[in-house]
Amino acid sequence: MQRKFRVFLALLLPLQYVILLILRRFPEFIETYYSQGMYPYTSSLLRYVFGWIPFSVGDIFYLLLVVMAFRWLFKNYKRLGKEPVWFFVDITASLSIIYLVFNLLWGLNYLRPPLNQTLGLNDDYTTEQLLATTKRLITKSNELHRSLGYSDSTKIELPYSQNQIFIKSKEGYKNLELEFPSLHYAPKSIKKSGWSLGLTYMGYSGYYNPLTGEAQVNRLIKNYKFPVVSCHEQAHQIGYAAENEANFIATLATIKNDDPYIQYTGYIFALRYCINELARRDMDLYDEIIPTVNFGILESYREMREFWLSYKNPFEGFSKVFWDQFLKANNQSQGISSYSYMVALVVNYFDDKPL
């Protein structure tokens, strides 16, 4: 009976994949019954259960899973020669359970309708629109930079601790909710990851743990990026799985914050994406506008770039390939490169709005 159940679980893995392929055709069903139906309750429950604990429970869970996996392999590796079929059946059965839990707790959010449809935004734009938005973002970022009392050439450091930024990030979501009620965020469960050094070597600023509902932020990332990453991981918590969409929501949650320092981080975050996209489309236009950006803003970009370069290693490339394939397997057809879609959301959102 036990073996039959293990076979059933193993066969459930490909069946789950087929079911997900079918569900991709029904994003409105996912939105109604999962993303706006079941998920808000399960995710809120997880945040209530684990959010009050001062350390990252999810980090400990992952460590225990890795230890248990190695322990099982150590105890069972001889079965690979004696009963290889059942060895792989057991592994497949375990993966099937993990895959099922992942999708029920969070993964089905990958199948919801694109955010531009939900917010009524176009998903395309012209170079002229991009240039106009980029110029407006430069003007706004420069103005904020000066209004905070810094000279154009000075890089801004936020006067807050990381825990203070966590608190302020929730305040931004309260303001954002007034415009988009579906972006309601409560309760808070965001923490500094205990594996921040490992995350840095893999090239990641944070991650969402679907097992505990915790948002994990890399505590080593530079000061100006911390508010945006915090809001990005919180966007994952409320059910926006796509990285580009989480980036856009993070942009809105920071620029709508009452604190001008947090607003500043959101504007220069969006500006960096637009400048990079402009460089890809028309280098002459890029060369024309880059001198108009305050040198202090460019210094923040340089500092962040050098931070990641200082941790660059061969394993990072492997982890990025793995993540790229994971995104493609979960309804993100362009993988990591789909992050540029965030620019389309920024351009079309700000097209008829004051900054």
Secondary structure, 3 states (H helix, E strand, C coil): CHHHHHHHHHHHHHHHHHHHHHHCCCHHHHHHHHHHHHHHHHHHHHHHHHCCCCCCHHHHHHHHHHHHHHHHHHHHCCHHHHCHHHHHHHHHHHHHHHHHHHHHHCHHHHHCCCHHHHHCCCCCCCHHHHHHHHHHHHHHHHHHHHHCCCCCCCCCCCCCCHHHHHHHHHHHHHHHHHHCHHHCCCCCCEEECCCHHHHHHHCCCEEEECCCCEEEECCCCCHHHHHHHHHHHHHHHCCCCCHHHHHHHHHHHHHCCCCHHHHHHHHHHHHHHHHHHHHHHCHHHHHHHHHHCCHHHHHHHHHHHHHHHHCCCHHHHHHHHHHHHHHHHCCCCCHHHHHHHHHHHHHHHHCCCCC
